[in-house]
Amino acid sequence: VNLENANLIKADFKGANLTGANLKNTNLEDAELNNANLTDADLTNAKMKNANINNAILCRTKMPWGEENGGC
């Protein structure tokens, strides 16, 4: 899925399968991403203030602060 540059403030992606998603430059402030699968997703330059990523699968995930590999 390509959500590059999308405004996803307060979006509810709890438990969503976002494997390989393009989330570059998205606004995910206050978004719910807990238990989401973000394997191979690209969140480069995403705004994630107060985003909930508890228990998210971050396997080869490009986060705004670098690559994460939790849950591989």
Biopython code that builds the backbone (N, CA, C, O; Angstrom):
import numpy as np
from Bio.PDB.StructureBuilder import StructureBuilder

atoms = [
    (1, "VAL", "N", (0.836, -1.171, 0.000)),
    (1, "VAL", "CA", (0.000, 0.000, 0.000)),
    (1, "VAL", "C", (0.890, 1.246, 0.000)),
    (1, "VAL", "O", (1.925, 1.279, 0.666)),
    (2, "ASN", "N", (0.484, 2.253, -0.740)),
    (2, "ASN", "CA", (1.250, 3.491, -0.815)),
    (2, "ASN", "C", (0.450, 4.604, -0.147)),
    (2, "ASN", "O", (-0.549, 5.083, -0.682)),
    (3, "LEU", "N", (0.917, 5.004, 1.040)),
    (3, "LEU", "CA", (0.275, 6.092, 1.777)),
    (3, "LEU", "C", (1.241, 7.274, 1.945)),
    (3, "LEU", "O", (1.103, 8.074, 2.871)),
    (4, "GLU", "N", (2.213, 7.367, 1.043)),
    (4, "GLU", "CA", (3.210, 8.432, 1.129)),
    (4, "GLU", "C", (2.537, 9.802, 1.164)),
    (4, "GLU", "O", (1.625, 10.084, 0.387)),
    (5, "ASN", "N", (3.008, 10.648, 2.087)),
    (5, "ASN", "CA", (2.532, 12.022, 2.277)),
    (5, "ASN", "C", (1.094, 12.124, 2.803)),
    (5, "ASN", "O", (0.517, 13.211, 2.800)),
    (6, "ALA", "N", (0.514, 11.014, 3.252)),
    (6, "ALA", "CA", (-0.872, 11.045, 3.733)),
    (6, "ALA", "C", (-0.967, 11.699, 5.115)),
    (6, "ALA", "O", (-0.024, 11.650, 5.904)),
    (7, "ASN", "N", (-2.103, 12.302, 5.387)),
    (7, "ASN", "CA", (-2.383, 12.879, 6.692)),
    (7, "ASN", "C", (-3.216, 11.848, 7.457)),
    (7, "ASN", "O", (-4.417, 11.713, 7.226)),
    (8, "LEU", "N", (-2.565, 11.123, 8.369)),
    (8, "LEU", "CA", (-3.208, 10.032, 9.096)),
    (8, "LEU", "C", (-3.255, 10.310, 10.596)),
    (8, "LEU", "O", (-3.100, 9.397, 11.407)),
    (9, "ILE", "N", (-3.466, 11.562, 10.956)),
    (9, "ILE", "CA", (-3.561, 11.939, 12.365)),
    (9, "ILE", "C", (-4.694, 11.143, 13.004)),
    (9, "ILE", "O", (-5.805, 11.077, 12.478)),
    (10, "LYS", "N", (-4.387, 10.545, 14.142)),
    (10, "LYS", "CA", (-5.344, 9.759, 14.940)),
    (10, "LYS", "C", (-5.911, 8.559, 14.189)),
    (10, "LYS", "O", (-6.977, 8.059, 14.550)),
    (11, "ALA", "N", (-5.222, 8.087, 13.153)),
    (11, "ALA", "CA", (-5.680, 6.900, 12.428)),
    (11, "ALA", "C", (-5.615, 5.680, 13.331)),
    (11, "ALA", "O", (-4.742, 5.586, 14.193)),
    (12, "ASP", "N", (-6.537, 4.749, 13.134)),
    (12, "ASP", "CA", (-6.585, 3.526, 13.925)),
    (12, "ASP", "C", (-6.142, 2.354, 13.066)),
    (12, "ASP", "O", (-6.906, 1.821, 12.262)),
    (13, "PHE", "N", (-4.877, 1.965, 13.261)),
    (13, "PHE", "CA", (-4.305, 0.828, 12.548)),
    (13, "PHE", "C", (-4.004, -0.313, 13.514)),
    (13, "PHE", "O", (-3.109, -1.117, 13.254)),
    (14, "LYS", "N", (-4.734, -0.399, 14.621)),
    (14, "LYS", "CA", (-4.508, -1.461, 15.606)),
    (14, "LYS", "C", (-4.612, -2.811, 14.919)),
    (14, "LYS", "O", (-5.628, -3.128, 14.301)),
    (15, "GLY", "N", (-3.548, -3.610, 15.032)),
    (15, "GLY", "CA", (-3.546, -4.958, 14.480)),
    (15, "GLY", "C", (-3.511, -5.026, 12.970)),
    (15, "GLY", "O", (-3.648, -6.112, 12.407)),
    (16, "ALA", "N", (-3.334, -3.905, 12.294)),
    (16, "ALA", "CA", (-3.350, -3.884, 10.823)),
    (16, "ALA", "C", (-2.108, -4.541, 10.235)),
    (16, "ALA", "O", (-1.034, -4.513, 10.837)),
    (17, "ASN", "N", (-2.263, -5.126, 9.065)),
    (17, "ASN", "CA", (-1.132, -5.677, 8.332)),
    (17, "ASN", "C", (-0.654, -4.610, 7.352)),
    (17, "ASN", "O", (-1.250, -4.407, 6.294)),
    (18, "LEU", "N", (0.431, -3.934, 7.722)),
    (18, "LEU", "CA", (1.017, -2.888, 6.886)),
    (18, "LEU", "C", (2.372, -3.332, 6.339)),
    (18, "LEU", "O", (3.266, -2.513, 6.126)),
    (19, "THR", "N", (2.511, -4.632, 6.118)),
    (19, "THR", "CA", (3.754, -5.192, 5.589)),
    (19, "THR", "C", (4.115, -4.517, 4.273)),
    (19, "THR", "O", (3.314, -4.485, 3.338)),
    (20, "GLY", "N", (5.323, -3.982, 4.212)),
    (20, "GLY", "CA", (5.824, -3.361, 2.986)),
    (20, "GLY", "C", (5.189, -2.022, 2.637)),
    (20, "GLY", "O", (5.412, -1.506, 1.542)),
    (21, "ALA", "N", (4.412, -1.455, 3.533)),
    (21, "ALA", "CA", (3.715, -0.195, 3.243)),
    (21, "ALA", "C", (4.693, 0.968, 3.075)),
    (21, "ALA", "O", (5.705, 1.052, 3.770)),
    (22, "ASN", "N", (4.371, 1.858, 2.143)),
    (22, "ASN", "CA", (5.124, 3.088, 1.961)),
    (22, "ASN", "C", (4.410, 4.166, 2.776)),
    (22, "ASN", "O", (3.354, 4.660, 2.383)),
    (23, "LEU", "N", (5.001, 4.518, 3.912)),
    (23, "LEU", "CA", (4.452, 5.532, 4.808)),
    (23, "LEU", "C", (5.406, 6.713, 4.927)),
    (23, "LEU", "O", (5.400, 7.419, 5.936)),
    (24, "LYS", "N", (6.232, 6.932, 3.894)),
    (24, "LYS", "CA", (7.183, 8.040, 3.905)),
    (24, "LYS", "C", (6.443, 9.362, 4.032)),
    (24, "LYS", "O", (5.424, 9.593, 3.382)),
    (25, "ASN", "N", (6.983, 10.223, 4.885)),
    (25, "ASN", "CA", (6.474, 11.586, 5.055)),
    (25, "ASN", "C", (5.015, 11.653, 5.512)),
    (25, "ASN", "O", (4.375, 12.693, 5.354)),
    (26, "THR", "N", (4.477, 10.574, 6.070)),
    (26, "THR", "CA", (3.099, 10.612, 6.548)),
    (26, "THR", "C", (3.029, 11.301, 7.900)),
    (26, "THR", "O", (4.016, 11.358, 8.634)),
    (27, "ASN", "N", (1.862, 11.817, 8.215)),
    (27, "ASN", "CA", (1.622, 12.397, 9.527)),
    (27, "ASN", "C", (0.826, 11.370, 10.323)),
    (27, "ASN", "O", (-0.374, 11.192, 10.113)),
    (28, "LEU", "N", (1.522, 10.696, 11.248)),
    (28, "LEU", "CA", (0.916, 9.659, 12.080)),
    (28, "LEU", "C", (0.815, 10.113, 13.534)),
    (28, "LEU", "O", (0.835, 9.283, 14.443)),
    (29, "GLU", "N", (0.707, 11.404, 13.758)),
    (29, "GLU", "CA", (0.604, 11.912, 15.124)),
    (29, "GLU", "C", (-0.655, 11.358, 15.783)),
    (29, "GLU", "O", (-1.740, 11.385, 15.201)),
    (30, "ASP", "N", (-0.495, 10.859, 17.004)),
    (30, "ASP", "CA", (-1.594, 10.290, 17.798)),
    (30, "ASP", "C", (-2.230, 9.057, 17.160)),
    (30, "ASP", "O", (-3.329, 8.666, 17.554)),
    (31, "ALA", "N", (-1.572, 8.443, 16.192)),
    (31, "ALA", "CA", (-2.116, 7.250, 15.538)),
    (31, "ALA", "C", (-1.955, 6.020, 16.429)),
    (31, "ALA", "O", (-1.035, 5.944, 17.243)),
    (32, "GLU", "N", (-2.857, 5.068, 16.264)),
    (32, "GLU", "CA", (-2.810, 3.791, 16.970)),
    (32, "GLU", "C", (-2.231, 2.735, 16.030)),
    (32, "GLU", "O", (-2.873, 2.326, 15.063)),
    (33, "LEU", "N", (-1.007, 2.303, 16.332)),
    (33, "LEU", "CA", (-0.343, 1.275, 15.536)),
    (33, "LEU", "C", (0.004, 0.064, 16.396)),
    (33, "LEU", "O", (0.801, -0.782, 15.990)),
    (34, "ASN", "N", (-0.595, -0.019, 17.586)),
    (34, "ASN", "CA", (-0.259, -1.131, 18.464)),
    (34, "ASN", "C", (-0.710, -2.447, 17.828)),
    (34, "ASN", "O", (-1.792, -2.547, 17.251)),
    (35, "ASN", "N", (0.159, -3.447, 17.957)),
    (35, "ASN", "CA", (-0.043, -4.786, 17.389)),
    (35, "ASN", "C", (-0.084, -4.799, 15.863)),
    (35, "ASN", "O", (-0.462, -5.814, 15.277)),
    (36, "ALA", "N", (0.290, -3.710, 15.206)),
    (36, "ALA", "CA", (0.324, -3.683, 13.740)),
    (36, "ALA", "C", (1.586, -4.392, 13.234)),
    (36, "ALA", "O", (2.619, -4.399, 13.903)),
    (37, "ASN", "N", (1.482, -4.979, 12.060)),
    (37, "ASN", "CA", (2.637, -5.602, 11.425)),
    (37, "ASN", "C", (3.226, -4.592, 10.449)),
    (37, "ASN", "O", (2.648, -4.311, 9.399)),
    (38, "LEU", "N", (4.394, -4.049, 10.816)),
    (38, "LEU", "CA", (5.072, -3.045, 9.990)),
    (38, "LEU", "C", (6.343, -3.615, 9.358)),
    (38, "LEU", "O", (7.274, -2.868, 9.054)),
    (39, "THR", "N", (6.383, -4.924, 9.162)),
    (39, "THR", "CA", (7.531, -5.571, 8.538)),
    (39, "THR", "C", (7.808, -4.944, 7.172)),
    (39, "THR", "O", (6.907, -4.818, 6.343)),
    (40, "ASP", "N", (9.046, -4.557, 6.950)),
    (40, "ASP", "CA", (9.508, -3.965, 5.680)),
    (40, "ASP", "C", (8.801, -2.654, 5.315)),
    (40, "ASP", "O", (8.923, -2.199, 4.178)),
    (41, "ALA", "N", (8.075, -2.044, 6.238)),
    (41, "ALA", "CA", (7.431, -0.755, 5.969)),
    (41, "ALA", "C", (8.470, 0.359, 5.997)),
    (41, "ALA", "O", (9.508, 0.235, 6.647)),
    (42, "ASP", "N", (8.186, 1.434, 5.297)),
    (42, "ASP", "CA", (9.086, 2.583, 5.239)),
    (42, "ASP", "C", (8.378, 3.807, 5.809)),
    (42, "ASP", "O", (7.478, 4.372, 5.187)),
    (43, "LEU", "N", (8.811, 4.208, 7.020)),
    (43, "LEU", "CA", (8.255, 5.371, 7.693)),
    (43, "LEU", "C", (9.272, 6.512, 7.726)),
    (43, "LEU", "O", (9.265, 7.322, 8.653)),
    (44, "THR", "N", (10.136, 6.578, 6.729)),
    (44, "THR", "CA", (11.145, 7.622, 6.647)),
    (44, "THR", "C", (10.473, 8.994, 6.705)),
    (44, "THR", "O", (9.538, 9.266, 5.951)),
    (45, "ASN", "N", (10.948, 9.844, 7.591)),
    (45, "ASN", "CA", (10.452, 11.213, 7.780)),
    (45, "ASN", "C", (8.990, 11.300, 8.223)),
    (45, "ASN", "O", (8.383, 12.367, 8.126)),
    (46, "ALA", "N", (8.417, 10.199, 8.706)),
    (46, "ALA", "CA", (7.040, 10.244, 9.215)),
    (46, "ALA", "C", (7.004, 11.023, 10.526)),
    (46, "ALA", "O", (7.945, 10.970, 11.317)),
    (47, "LYS", "N", (5.916, 11.738, 10.744)),
    (47, "LYS", "CA", (5.699, 12.440, 12.010)),
    (47, "LYS", "C", (4.942, 11.478, 12.913)),
    (47, "LYS", "O", (3.824, 11.070, 12.600)),
    (48, "MET", "N", (5.566, 11.112, 14.051)),
    (48, "MET", "CA", (4.975, 10.086, 14.900)),
    (48, "MET", "C", (4.790, 10.537, 16.343)),
    (48, "MET", "O", (4.812, 9.711, 17.256)),
    (49, "LYS", "N", (4.608, 11.833, 16.557)),
    (49, "LYS", "CA", (4.431, 12.337, 17.916)),
    (49, "LYS", "C", (3.204, 11.664, 18.543)),
    (49, "LYS", "O", (2.107, 11.693, 17.985)),
    (50, "ASN", "N", (3.419, 11.062, 19.712)),
    (50, "ASN", "CA", (2.374, 10.380, 20.484)),
    (50, "ASN", "C", (1.747, 9.191, 19.767)),
    (50, "ASN", "O", (0.673, 8.740, 20.166)),
    (51, "ALA", "N", (2.382, 8.672, 18.725)),
    (51, "ALA", "CA", (1.871, 7.465, 18.069)),
    (51, "ALA", "C", (2.115, 6.264, 18.983)),
    (51, "ALA", "O", (3.162, 6.168, 19.623)),
    (52, "ASN", "N", (1.157, 5.360, 19.042)),
    (52, "ASN", "CA", (1.255, 4.171, 19.866)),
    (52, "ASN", "C", (1.738, 3.012, 18.999)),
    (52, "ASN", "O", (1.011, 2.541, 18.124)),
    (53, "ILE", "N", (2.981, 2.548, 19.244)),
    (53, "ILE", "CA", (3.519, 1.417, 18.488)),
    (53, "ILE", "C", (3.798, 0.231, 19.414)),
    (53, "ILE", "O", (4.618, -0.629, 19.095)),
    (54, "ASN", "N", (3.113, 0.188, 20.563)),
    (54, "ASN", "CA", (3.304, -0.927, 21.491)),
    (54, "ASN", "C", (2.992, -2.251, 20.810)),
    (54, "ASN", "O", (1.967, -2.395, 20.143)),
    (55, "ASN", "N", (3.889, -3.212, 20.985)),
    (55, "ASN", "CA", (3.733, -4.569, 20.455)),
    (55, "ASN", "C", (3.650, -4.628, 18.937)),
    (55, "ASN", "O", (3.247, -5.655, 18.391)),
    (56, "ALA", "N", (4.017, -3.561, 18.243)),
    (56, "ALA", "CA", (4.044, -3.607, 16.775)),
    (56, "ALA", "C", (5.228, -4.457, 16.324)),
    (56, "ALA", "O", (6.264, -4.492, 16.987)),
    (57, "ILE", "N", (5.068, -5.131, 15.207)),
    (57, "ILE", "CA", (6.157, -5.911, 14.630)),
    (57, "ILE", "C", (6.965, -4.958, 13.763)),
    (57, "ILE", "O", (6.486, -4.450, 12.750)),
    (58, "LEU", "N", (8.203, -4.728, 14.187)),
    (58, "LEU", "CA", (9.094, -3.795, 13.487)),
    (58, "LEU", "C", (10.287, -4.579, 12.952)),
    (58, "LEU", "O", (11.389, -4.476, 13.491)),
    (59, "CYS", "N", (10.077, -5.344, 11.921)),
    (59, "CYS", "CA", (11.113, -6.194, 11.340)),
    (59, "CYS", "C", (11.578, -5.564, 10.024)),
    (59, "CYS", "O", (10.824, -5.509, 9.053)),
    (60, "ARG", "N", (12.807, -5.099, 10.002)),
    (60, "ARG", "CA", (13.361, -4.391, 8.838)),
    (60, "ARG", "C", (12.529, -3.157, 8.507)),
    (60, "ARG", "O", (12.380, -2.790, 7.342)),
    (61, "THR", "N", (11.992, -2.524, 9.543)),
    (61, "THR", "CA", (11.148, -1.353, 9.381)),
    (61, "THR", "C", (12.000, -0.093, 9.397)),
    (61, "THR", "O", (12.788, 0.112, 10.320)),
    (62, "LYS", "N", (11.851, 0.742, 8.396)),
    (62, "LYS", "CA", (12.572, 2.011, 8.337)),
    (62, "LYS", "C", (11.762, 3.049, 9.096)),
    (62, "LYS", "O", (10.773, 3.580, 8.592)),
    (63, "MET", "N", (12.205, 3.330, 10.329)),
    (63, "MET", "CA", (11.536, 4.303, 11.177)),
    (63, "MET", "C", (12.171, 5.671, 10.959)),
    (63, "MET", "O", (13.243, 5.746, 10.358)),
    (64, "PRO", "N", (11.555, 6.751, 11.422)),
    (64, "PRO", "CA", (12.156, 8.072, 11.271)),
    (64, "PRO", "C", (13.538, 8.177, 11.905)),
    (64, "PRO", "O", (14.347, 9.002, 11.479)),
    (65, "TRP", "N", (13.821, 7.368, 12.902)),
    (65, "TRP", "CA", (15.095, 7.403, 13.618)),
    (65, "TRP", "C", (16.060, 6.317, 13.185)),
    (65, "TRP", "O", (17.147, 6.215, 13.754)),
    (66, "GLY", "N", (15.706, 5.498, 12.199)),
    (66, "GLY", "CA", (16.578, 4.444, 11.712)),
    (66, "GLY", "C", (15.844, 3.119, 11.607)),
    (66, "GLY", "O", (14.647, 3.041, 11.885)),
    (67, "GLU", "N", (16.566, 2.073, 11.204)),
    (67, "GLU", "CA", (15.937, 0.774, 11.017)),
    (67, "GLU", "C", (15.708, 0.071, 12.347)),
    (67, "GLU", "O", (16.567, 0.102, 13.229)),
    (68, "GLU", "N", (14.558, -0.556, 12.487)),
    (68, "GLU", "CA", (14.201, -1.325, 13.676)),
    (68, "GLU", "C", (14.020, -2.787, 13.260)),
    (68, "GLU", "O", (13.600, -3.085, 12.142)),
    (69, "ASN", "N", (14.346, -3.680, 14.182)),
    (69, "ASN", "CA", (14.237, -5.102, 13.898)),
    (69, "ASN", "C", (13.570, -5.870, 15.027)),
    (69, "ASN", "O", (13.892, -7.038, 15.246)),
    (70, "GLY", "N", (12.645, -5.241, 15.750)),
    (70, "GLY", "CA", (11.951, -5.933, 16.820)),
    (70, "GLY", "C", (10.889, -6.854, 16.250)),
    (70, "GLY", "O", (10.081, -6.439, 15.419)),
    (71, "GLY", "N", (10.888, -8.085, 16.687)),
    (71, "GLY", "CA", (9.855, -9.028, 16.275)),
    (71, "GLY", "C", (10.199, -9.845, 15.044)),
    (71, "GLY", "O", (9.338, -10.544, 14.510)),
    (72, "CYS", "N", (11.453, -9.769, 14.580)),
    (72, "CYS", "CA", (11.829, -10.567, 13.406)),
    (72, "CYS", "C", (11.889, -12.052, 13.754)),
    (72, "CYS", "O", (12.190, -12.877, 12.891)),
]
sb = StructureBuilder()
sb.init_structure("model")
sb.init_model(0)
sb.init_chain("A")
sb.init_seg("    ")
for serial, (resi, resn, name, xyz) in enumerate(atoms, 1):
    if name == "N":
        sb.init_residue(resn, " ", resi, " ")
    sb.init_atom(name, np.array(xyz, "f"), 0.0, 1.0, " ", f" {name:<3s}", serial, name[0])
structure = sb.get_structure()
